[in-house]
Structure formats: C-alpha cells, structure tokens
Amino acid sequence: MGVTKEEVDSMLTSRLNPSNLNVIDTSGGCGASFAIEIVSEQFEGKRLLERHHMVNAALENEMKEIHAVSIKKALTPEQWKQQQDSEKSLPTS
C-alpha cells in the first residue's frame, strides 16, 4: 500500500512546522501522487527551489513509495498573507 495523505501531512508538520498546510491525494486513493500547498517560517530567505528541496527532504522516506509530488505553493507567512489580502481585494462577479 502507498503513503496516506495523513502520513504526508504528519511528516511535513513535524519537520517544517507549517502555519498552513494543504495536502491533496491526487492519485485516486492509492497514495502515489500528492499536491501540496505549504506555508512555513522555515522558508524565510530561501529561494523557491530551496523550498522545494526542503519539502522533498522532509518526505525522504515517503518518497520511496510516492510516484509524484506537486508543490503548488511553498510560501513564507508574509507571502501567504499578501496573497490572501490580494485575493480578498479582487472584485467578485
């Protein structure tokens, strides 16, 4: 059996202490593919590629069973706040 969403969530939480984390199993339940949005203070001063490396390193053992990880967002808390504020200011239809 593959890795569960809860296992991915737990590993990222314990290793990167995110203030916001959204893990989606995109494999249809077999645990082979995940989409991740993560906000962590540990990303401060890091380039996007470094942040992706940090996420992959946090999932090092799980990656042996995961086919694909799509990191949709890897933001600092300040970037997350700015993004949320800009989305709130968009006009609604």
All heavy atoms as an XYZ file, in Angstrom:
720
protein
N       0.831     -1.183      0.000
C       0.000      0.000      0.000
C       0.876      1.246      0.000
O       1.962      1.259      0.544
C      -0.908     -0.005      1.234
C      -1.831      1.176      1.262
S      -3.059      0.972      2.554
C      -3.391      2.661      2.882
N       0.379      2.324     -0.605
C       1.122      3.567     -0.705
C       1.071      4.382      0.569
O       0.607      3.944      1.616
N       1.541      5.575      0.461
C       1.572      6.519      1.565
C       0.208      7.196      1.670
O      -0.427      7.495      0.661
C       2.674      7.566      1.303
C       2.709      8.606      2.388
C       4.027      6.882      1.166
N      -0.234      7.476      2.883
C      -1.521      8.144      3.058
C      -1.329      9.663      3.138
O      -0.242     10.150      3.465
C      -2.240      7.689      4.342
O      -1.476      8.125      5.471
C      -2.423      6.176      4.369
N      -2.389     10.375      2.866
C      -2.404     11.832      2.995
C      -2.014     12.219      4.409
O      -1.252     13.164      4.629
C      -3.797     12.359      2.647
C      -4.008     13.825      2.935
C      -5.485     14.174      2.884
C      -5.787     15.576      3.311
N      -5.311     15.974      4.610
N      -2.523     11.490      5.388
C      -2.231     11.772      6.793
C      -0.744     11.610      7.114
O      -0.183     12.364      7.914
C      -3.093     10.882      7.702
C      -4.575     11.203      7.670
C      -5.309     10.705      6.414
O      -4.789      9.810      5.718
O      -6.386     11.244      6.121
N      -0.102     10.622      6.510
C       1.337     10.422      6.731
C       2.143     11.586      6.152
O       3.084     12.070      6.788
C       1.800      9.108      6.105
C       1.314      7.880      6.837
C       1.624      6.587      6.102
O       1.410      6.509      4.870
O       2.081      5.647      6.781
N       1.775     12.022      4.954
C       2.455     13.159      4.335
C       2.248     14.400      5.199
O       3.191     15.136      5.505
C       1.947     13.396      2.896
C       2.507     14.685      2.315
C       2.295     12.208      1.997
N       1.016     14.621      5.609
C       0.677     15.752      6.467
C       1.494     15.713      7.760
O       2.085     16.720      8.178
C      -0.826     15.709      6.768
C      -1.351     17.002      7.339
O      -0.916     17.383      8.445
O      -2.198     17.629      6.685
N       1.574     14.562      8.387
C       2.297     14.396      9.643
C       3.795     14.667      9.482
O       4.403     15.354     10.312
C       2.076     12.989     10.185
O       2.836     12.784     11.342
N       4.391     14.144      8.431
C       5.824     14.338      8.204
C       6.146     15.811      7.963
O       7.100     16.347      8.528
C       6.310     13.512      7.013
C       6.416     12.035      7.288
S       7.653     11.659      8.551
C       6.593     11.237      9.909
N       5.350     16.467      7.120
C       5.594     17.881      6.842
C       5.372     18.738      8.084
O       6.129     19.674      8.341
C       4.708     18.357      5.689
C       5.044     17.766      4.321
C       3.998     18.166      3.296
C       6.435     18.184      3.866
N       4.364     18.397      8.864
C       4.077     19.150     10.087
C       5.217     19.015     11.086
O       5.671     20.007     11.663
C       2.748     18.681     10.711
O       1.690     18.946      9.776
C       2.466     19.408     12.006
N       5.712     17.813     11.283
C       6.766     17.605     12.274
C       8.106     18.179     11.829
O       8.902     18.619     12.667
C       6.913     16.121     12.609
O       7.436     15.406     11.511
N       8.358     18.224     10.545
C       9.681     18.660     10.074
C       9.749     20.119      9.647
O      10.816     20.722      9.711
C      10.139     17.753      8.944
C      10.350     16.336      9.471
C      10.865     15.387      8.450
N      11.086     14.088      9.073
C      10.846     12.942      8.491
N      10.374     12.904      7.265
N      11.077     11.818      9.125
N       8.634     20.684      9.185
C       8.670     22.065      8.698
C       7.781     23.016      9.497
O       7.754     24.214      9.217
C       8.285     22.113      7.213
C       9.265     21.406      6.270
C       8.733     21.406      4.843
C      10.639     22.035      6.329
N       7.034     22.488     10.458
C       6.195     23.298     11.339
C       5.401     24.358     10.563
O       5.525     25.552     10.839
C       7.063     23.940     12.422
C       6.245     24.545     13.528
O       5.143     24.086     13.816
N       6.773     25.584     14.151
N       4.584     23.948      9.609
C       3.872     24.927      8.781
C       2.744     25.634      9.536
O       2.117     25.053     10.419
C       3.300     24.075      7.651
C       3.149     22.719      8.238
C       4.270     22.571      9.228
N       2.509     26.882      9.160
C       1.365     27.611      9.705
C       0.116     27.322      8.878
O      -0.999     27.542      9.345
C       1.655     29.109      9.738
O       1.993     29.588      8.451
N       0.315     26.839      7.673
C      -0.792     26.425      6.816
C      -0.300     25.270      5.953
O       0.790     25.343      5.387
C      -1.252     27.598      5.942
C      -2.539     27.302      5.211
O      -2.816     26.165      4.849
N      -3.328     28.328      4.970
N      -1.091     24.226      5.863
C      -0.710     23.052      5.079
C      -1.943     22.431      4.465
O      -2.935     22.200      5.140
C       0.002     22.020      5.970
C       0.421     20.705      5.317
C       1.410     20.933      4.179
C       1.008     19.763      6.360
N      -1.867     22.194      3.162
C      -2.945     21.528      2.456
C      -2.331     20.416      1.606
O      -1.553     20.698      0.691
C      -3.713     22.529      1.579
C      -4.928     21.914      0.934
O      -5.453     20.906      1.391
N      -5.379     22.505     -0.145
N      -2.636     19.180      1.948
C      -2.147     18.013      1.210
C      -3.342     17.349      0.544
O      -4.330     17.026      1.211
C      -1.433     17.005      2.145
C      -0.983     15.778      1.367
C      -0.260     17.671      2.847
N      -3.254     17.156     -0.758
C      -4.340     16.528     -1.514
C      -3.800     15.272     -2.187
O      -2.787     15.324     -2.895
C      -4.898     17.491     -2.577
C      -5.429     18.759     -1.916
C      -5.993     16.822     -3.403
C      -5.687     19.896     -2.887
N      -4.460     14.151     -1.959
C      -4.103     12.895     -2.628
C      -4.695     12.952     -4.034
O      -5.907     12.903     -4.214
C      -4.665     11.702     -1.855
C      -4.259     10.360     -2.456
O      -3.798     10.321     -3.615
O      -4.417      9.348     -1.762
N      -3.833     13.110     -5.037
C      -4.286     13.216     -6.427
C      -4.187     11.883     -7.168
O      -4.336     11.835     -8.386
C      -3.467     14.292     -7.179
O      -2.082     13.971     -7.094
C      -3.715     15.672     -6.601
N      -3.950     10.819     -6.413
C      -3.756      9.505     -7.036
C      -5.034      8.679     -7.095
O      -5.006      7.554     -7.569
C      -2.699      8.724     -6.259
O      -3.188      8.394     -4.973
N      -6.120      9.228     -6.574
C      -7.347      8.448     -6.543
C      -7.391      7.495     -5.355
O      -8.161      6.540     -5.348
N      -6.542      7.729     -4.364
C      -6.587      6.927     -3.143
C      -5.484      5.907     -2.980
O      -5.372      5.281     -1.931
N      -4.624      5.735     -3.998
C      -3.574      4.716     -3.859
C      -2.320      5.257     -3.187
O      -1.401      4.506     -2.891
C      -3.237      4.092     -5.208
S      -2.309      5.160     -6.315
N      -2.271      6.574     -2.937
C      -1.146      7.153     -2.222
C       0.118      7.318     -3.032
O       1.207      7.373     -2.482
N      -0.007      7.423     -4.341
C       1.178      7.527     -5.177
C       1.435      8.935     -5.685
O       2.483      9.212     -6.253
C       1.057      6.579     -6.375
N       0.489      9.853     -5.472
C       0.627     11.197     -6.014
C      -0.072     12.212     -5.108
O      -1.219     11.993     -4.713
C       0.028     11.240     -7.421
O       0.125     12.514     -7.978
N       0.634     13.316     -4.812
C       0.091     14.324     -3.916
C       0.353     15.721     -4.441
O       1.386     15.970     -5.072
C       0.723     14.198     -2.518
C       0.395     12.921     -1.826
C       1.224     11.809     -1.949
C      -0.753     12.797     -1.059
C       0.920     10.615     -1.323
C      -1.068     11.600     -0.425
C      -0.229     10.509     -0.565
N      -0.578     16.625     -4.162
C      -0.396     18.058     -4.406
C      -0.291     18.714     -3.038
O      -1.056     18.389     -2.125
C      -1.570     18.622     -5.189
N       0.669     19.634     -2.892
C       0.954     20.226     -1.587
C       0.995     21.747     -1.689
O       1.626     22.299     -2.596
C       2.305     19.712     -1.044
C       2.248     18.201     -0.841
C       2.694     20.430      0.240
C       3.594     17.564     -0.537
N       0.334     22.387     -0.745
C       0.472     23.824     -0.511
C       0.940     23.962      0.930
O       0.305     23.436      1.838
C      -0.862     24.548     -0.699
C      -1.379     24.516     -2.116
C      -2.703     25.237     -2.276
O      -3.239     25.774     -1.282
O      -3.209     25.266     -3.405
N       2.059     24.664      1.134
C       2.633     24.753      2.468
C       3.163     26.158      2.735
O       3.745     26.788      1.854
C       3.741     23.678      2.662
C       4.291     23.694      4.086
C       4.828     23.807      1.617
C       5.184     22.505      4.420
N       2.929     26.622      3.955
C       3.408     27.927      4.415
C       4.242     27.674      5.668
O       3.747     27.081      6.627
C       2.224     28.870      4.732
C       2.733     30.216      5.238
C       1.313     29.035      3.521
N       5.500     28.112      5.651
C       6.370     27.861      6.801
C       7.375     28.996      6.982
O       7.930     29.506      6.002
C       7.136     26.549      6.598
O       8.066     26.342      7.650
N       7.611     29.362      8.242
C       8.634     30.351      8.551
C      10.022     29.863      8.146
O      10.920     30.663      7.892
C       8.622     30.677     10.051
C       7.440     31.493     10.486
C       7.484     31.855     11.966
O       8.443     31.461     12.660
O       6.546     32.525     12.416
N      10.189     28.551      8.071
C      11.491     27.988      7.690
C      11.867     28.330      6.249
O      13.018     28.159      5.844
C      11.502     26.477      7.902
C      11.443     26.097      9.366
C      11.564     24.604      9.576
O      12.299     23.928      8.868
N      10.855     24.085     10.555
N      10.904     28.820      5.460
C      11.179     29.206      4.076
C      11.748     30.619      3.957
O      12.162     31.022      2.869
C       9.906     29.103      3.226
C       9.376     27.704      3.065
C       8.023     27.499      2.892
C      10.204     26.604      3.076
C       7.505     26.225      2.726
C       9.701     25.316      2.917
C       8.351     25.127      2.744
N      11.753     31.368      5.060
C      12.266     32.740      5.033
C      13.691     32.757      4.484
O      14.546     31.983      4.913
C      12.262     33.353      6.436
C      10.906     33.610      7.021
C      10.154     34.786      6.402
O      10.756     35.592      5.654
O       8.947     34.879      6.665
N      13.942     33.645      3.522
C      15.283     33.806      2.949
C      15.695     32.720      1.972
O      16.818     32.723      1.482
N      14.797     31.794      1.678
C      15.102     30.687      0.768
C      14.454     30.939     -0.601
O      13.336     31.436     -0.689
C      14.569     29.357      1.312
C      15.047     29.004      2.702
C      16.432     28.431      2.663
C      16.826     27.757      3.951
N      17.245     28.612      5.012
N      15.152     30.571     -1.656
C      14.584     30.636     -2.997
C      13.582     29.493     -3.157
O      13.598     28.523     -2.394
C      15.683     30.525     -4.046
C      16.654     31.704     -4.043
C      17.654     31.610     -5.188
N      18.154     30.262     -5.394
C      19.377     29.842     -5.088
N      20.235     30.675     -4.561
N      19.746     28.604     -5.314
N      12.734     29.614     -4.165
C      11.688     28.615     -4.401
C      12.273     27.210     -4.546
O      11.750     26.258     -3.965
C      10.866     28.986     -5.634
C       9.691     28.069     -5.942
C       8.687     28.035     -4.798
C       8.997     28.515     -7.229
N      13.351     27.072     -5.292
C      13.956     25.750     -5.486
C      14.434     25.172     -4.154
O      14.249     23.979     -3.888
C      15.117     25.836     -6.477
C      15.774     24.509     -6.857
C      14.754     23.547     -7.466
C      16.920     24.744     -7.816
N      15.006     26.005     -3.293
C      15.446     25.547     -1.975
C      14.255     25.085     -1.132
O      14.345     24.095     -0.404
C      16.185     26.663     -1.239
C      17.520     27.026     -1.864
C      18.141     28.244     -1.224
O      17.525     29.332     -1.260
O      19.249     28.093     -0.665
N      13.152     25.793     -1.241
C      11.936     25.416     -0.508
C      11.434     24.062     -0.975
O      11.042     23.221     -0.156
C      10.857     26.479     -0.699
C      11.227     27.819     -0.127
C      10.232     28.872     -0.514
N      10.703     30.195     -0.116
C       9.967     31.282     -0.184
N       8.724     31.227     -0.639
N      10.459     32.434      0.188
N      11.446     23.843     -2.283
C      11.011     22.548     -2.822
C      11.928     21.432     -2.333
O      11.454     20.346     -1.986
C      10.963     22.604     -4.349
C       9.771     23.336     -4.868
N       9.043     22.891     -5.946
C       9.159     24.476     -4.469
C       8.046     23.729     -6.184
N       8.103     24.703     -5.299
N      13.227     21.710     -2.295
C      14.182     20.719     -1.765
C      13.872     20.397     -0.310
O      13.964     19.241      0.114
C      15.624     21.212     -1.901
C      16.171     21.130     -3.285
N      16.345     19.946     -3.967
C      16.584     22.107     -4.126
C      16.841     20.190     -5.161
N      16.989     21.497     -5.287
N      13.501     21.417      0.471
C      13.170     21.208      1.884
C      11.941     20.312      2.034
O      11.913     19.427      2.894
C      12.930     22.548      2.570
C      14.182     23.389      2.721
S      13.837     25.080      3.285
C      13.331     24.754      4.985
N      10.930     20.535      1.198
C       9.721     19.704      1.243
C      10.067     18.268      0.861
O       9.676     17.313      1.536
C       8.615     20.277      0.330
C       7.453     19.306      0.212
C       8.144     21.637      0.848
N      10.829     18.102     -0.217
C      11.220     16.755     -0.643
C      12.073     16.058      0.413
O      11.907     14.862      0.657
C      11.959     16.818     -1.983
C      11.036     17.084     -3.137
O       9.889     16.641     -3.154
N      11.508     17.837     -4.111
N      12.971     16.804      1.059
C      13.810     16.218      2.108
C      12.964     15.787      3.306
O      13.233     14.752      3.920
C      14.880     17.214      2.547
N      11.933     16.572      3.617
C      11.052     16.223      4.736
C      10.294     14.930      4.452
O       9.890     14.220      5.374
C      10.067     17.359      5.006
N      10.119     14.629      3.184
C       9.382     13.416      2.777
C      10.316     12.336      2.229
O       9.875     11.449      1.501
C       8.341     13.773      1.708
C       7.239     14.733      2.137
C       6.398     15.140      0.945
C       6.380     14.110      3.217
N      11.585     12.402      2.595
C      12.586     11.497      2.023
C      12.183     10.026      2.077
O      12.233      9.322      1.066
C      13.924     11.696      2.732
C      15.031     10.838      2.163
C      16.369     11.074      2.850
O      16.425     11.835      3.830
O      17.350     10.469      2.394
N      11.773      9.530      3.234
C      11.400      8.115      3.351
C      10.120      7.806      2.588
O      10.003      6.752      1.958
C      11.251      7.719      4.816
C      12.587      7.694      5.530
O      13.625      7.440      4.917
N      12.574      7.989      6.812
N       9.154      8.741      2.650
C       7.878      8.522      1.975
C       8.032      8.544      0.448
O       7.292      7.896     -0.273
C       6.860      9.593      2.411
C       6.419      9.469      3.850
C       7.464      9.889      4.872
O       8.437     10.583      4.521
O       7.289      9.502      6.042
N       9.028      9.294     -0.039
C       9.230      9.422     -1.484
C       9.563      8.082     -2.150
O       9.377      7.928     -3.347
C      10.332     10.444     -1.790
C       9.935     11.879     -1.458
S       8.522     12.476     -2.387
C       9.315     12.889     -3.925
N      10.003      7.128     -1.362
C      10.306      5.800     -1.913
C       9.041      5.118     -2.428
O       9.104      4.246     -3.284
C      10.981      4.936     -0.854
C      12.341      5.472     -0.449
C      12.906      4.734      0.743
C      14.195      5.404      1.185
N      14.671      4.923      2.465
N       7.880      5.534     -1.894
C       6.609      4.934     -2.287
C       5.711      5.882     -3.074
O       4.675      5.471     -3.578
C       5.848      4.467     -1.044
C       6.565      3.393     -0.259
C       5.753      2.937      0.933
O       4.565      2.607      0.750
O       6.302      2.921      2.045
N       6.109      7.145     -3.156
C       5.299      8.144     -3.857
C       5.811      8.296     -5.281
O       7.015      8.417     -5.508
C       5.355      9.507     -3.120
C       4.729      9.390     -1.729
C       4.650     10.584     -3.931
C       4.876     10.641     -0.882
N       4.901      8.316     -6.228
C       5.275      8.470     -7.636
C       5.499      9.942     -7.982
O       6.423     10.277     -8.713
C       4.184      7.874     -8.531
C       4.401      8.113     -9.983
N       5.393      7.491    -10.693
C       3.767      8.932    -10.855
C       5.350      7.921    -11.953
N       4.378      8.788    -12.066
N       4.628     10.824     -7.470
C       4.725     12.241     -7.837
C       4.272     13.144     -6.696
O       3.295     12.856     -6.016
C       3.862     12.510     -9.065
N       5.014     14.245     -6.518
C       4.628     15.291     -5.581
C       4.628     16.596     -6.360
O       5.629     16.956     -6.990
C       5.612     15.394     -4.393
C       5.332     16.640     -3.571
C       5.519     14.162     -3.523
N       3.511     17.275     -6.341
C       3.398     18.581     -6.978
C       3.286     19.633     -5.883
O       2.296     19.663     -5.158
C       2.160     18.612     -7.888
O       1.980     19.907     -8.418
N       4.314     20.457     -5.755
C       4.312     21.501     -4.727
C       3.705     22.744     -5.372
O       4.375     23.460     -6.111
C       5.729     21.745     -4.185
C       6.308     20.442     -3.635
C       5.699     22.839     -3.110
C       7.778     20.487     -3.313
N       2.430     22.942     -5.111
C       1.697     24.048     -5.730
C       2.109     25.398     -5.160
O       2.208     26.379     -5.884
C       0.181     23.865     -5.550
C      -0.355     22.582     -6.148
C      -0.269     22.622     -7.644
C      -0.970     21.424     -8.259
N      -0.833     21.397     -9.700
N       2.322     25.432     -3.840
C       2.759     26.656     -3.164
C       3.710     26.280     -2.044
O       3.460     25.326     -1.311
C       1.571     27.410     -2.570
C       0.601     27.949     -3.587
C      -0.546     28.670     -2.921
C      -1.562     29.106     -3.971
N      -2.738     29.732     -3.362
N       4.792     27.053     -1.931
C       5.736     26.924     -0.812
C       6.084     28.357     -0.424
O       6.987     28.962     -0.996
C       6.968     26.138     -1.222
N       5.317     28.903      0.512
C       5.377     30.318      0.825
C       5.810     30.584      2.263
O       5.637     29.743      3.136
C       3.997     30.955      0.614
C       3.348     30.788     -0.751
C       1.924     31.321     -0.721
C       4.155     31.488     -1.820
N       6.320     31.799      2.485
C       6.555     32.274      3.844
C       5.223     32.802      4.376
O       4.312     33.098      3.583
C       7.587     33.416      3.858
O       7.047     34.545      3.175
C       8.911     32.990      3.227
N       5.083     32.951      5.683
C       3.839     33.506      6.224
C       3.509     34.892      5.647
O       2.348     35.194      5.372
C       4.093     33.562      7.732
C       5.048     32.445      7.970
C       5.955     32.461      6.760
N       4.520     35.726      5.443
C       4.284     37.063      4.883
C       3.779     36.963      3.440
O       2.848     37.674      3.045
C       5.563     37.906      4.943
C       5.399     39.312      4.406
C       4.355     40.147      5.136
O       4.155     39.951      6.359
O       3.730     41.003      4.486
N       4.370     36.085      2.641
C       3.901     35.893      1.265
C       2.467     35.369      1.257
O       1.656     35.787      0.425
C       4.812     34.910      0.524
C       6.173     35.466      0.223
C       7.115     34.397     -0.303
O       7.083     33.237      0.142
N       7.971     34.774     -1.239
N       2.165     34.463      2.172
C       0.808     33.902      2.279
C      -0.196     35.004      2.612
O      -1.249     35.101      2.007
C       0.789     32.812      3.339
C      -0.558     32.225      3.604
C      -1.349     32.439      4.692
C      -1.284     31.314      2.776
N      -2.502     31.720      4.585
C      -2.502     31.026      3.428
C      -1.028     30.723      1.551
C      -3.441     30.171      2.890
C      -1.971     29.859      1.011
C      -3.164     29.599      1.682
N       0.173     35.871      3.579
C      -0.707     36.972      3.973
C      -0.943     37.911      2.796
O      -2.080     38.311      2.534
C      -0.105     37.737      5.148
C      -0.983     38.861      5.657
C      -0.292     39.622      6.773
C      -1.116     40.766      7.303
N      -1.700     41.646      6.320
N       0.113     38.258      2.079
C      -0.017     39.138      0.922
C      -0.919     38.510     -0.140
O      -1.747     39.186     -0.744
C       1.352     39.446      0.316
C       2.201     40.358      1.163
C       3.613     40.507      0.622
O       3.994     39.886     -0.369
N       4.418     41.322      1.291
N      -0.767     37.220     -0.354
C      -1.588     36.523     -1.344
C      -3.054     36.513     -0.915
O      -3.945     36.755     -1.733
C      -1.080     35.095     -1.533
C      -1.713     34.376     -2.694
C      -1.094     33.020     -2.901
O      -1.371     32.099     -2.132
N      -0.260     32.898     -3.910
N      -3.304     36.254      0.354
C      -4.678     36.245      0.858
C      -5.301     37.634      0.752
O      -6.461     37.768      0.360
C      -4.719     35.760      2.314
C      -4.264     34.332      2.507
C      -5.048     33.344      1.675
O      -6.253     33.275      1.768
N      -4.359     32.604      0.829
N      -4.524     38.671      1.086
C      -5.021     40.041      1.007
C      -5.355     40.424     -0.434
O      -6.374     41.061     -0.697
C      -4.008     41.027      1.586
C      -3.870     40.912      3.099
O      -4.732     40.254      3.740
O      -2.890     41.456      3.640
N      -4.502     40.017     -1.376
C      -4.756     40.367     -2.779
C      -5.962     39.611     -3.325
O      -6.712     40.146     -4.139
C      -3.519     40.115     -3.641
O      -3.258     38.740     -3.763
N      -6.176     38.380     -2.871
C      -7.350     37.625     -3.318
C      -8.641     38.230     -2.767
O      -9.661     38.229     -3.438
C      -7.236     36.159     -2.895
C      -6.191     35.401     -3.699
C      -5.985     33.970     -3.210
O      -6.723     33.505     -2.308
O      -5.081     33.309     -3.740
N      -8.581     38.785     -1.555
C      -9.747     39.422     -0.963
C     -10.120     40.709     -1.694
O     -11.277     41.081     -1.732
C      -9.496     39.742      0.517
C      -9.481     38.549      1.411
C      -9.166     38.946      2.842
C      -8.966     37.714      3.700
N      -8.516     38.054      5.046
N      -9.109     41.375     -2.276
C      -9.372     42.663     -2.946
C      -9.863     42.486     -4.379
O     -10.242     43.453     -5.009
C      -8.113     43.531     -2.906
O      -7.094     42.955     -3.694
N      -9.861     41.261     -4.895
C     -10.355     41.020     -6.260
C     -11.869     41.192     -6.292
O     -12.569     40.767     -5.383
C      -9.998     39.596     -6.723
C      -8.523     39.298     -6.957
C      -8.353     37.833     -7.292
C      -7.962     40.168     -8.066
N     -12.365     41.829     -7.352
C     -13.835     42.000     -7.449
C     -14.525     40.649     -7.664
O     -13.994     39.776     -8.334
C     -14.009     42.903     -8.670
C     -12.733     42.791     -9.438
C     -11.652     42.394     -8.466
N     -15.668     40.495     -7.066
C     -16.450     39.272     -7.240
C     -17.495     39.502     -8.324
O     -17.974     40.617     -8.504
C     -17.141     38.845     -5.931
O     -17.944     39.927     -5.482
C     -16.108     38.483     -4.878
N     -17.863     38.468     -9.035
C     -18.852     38.627    -10.107
C     -20.244     38.423     -9.620
O     -20.567     37.769     -8.743
C     -18.611     37.676    -11.248
O     -17.498     36.901    -11.176
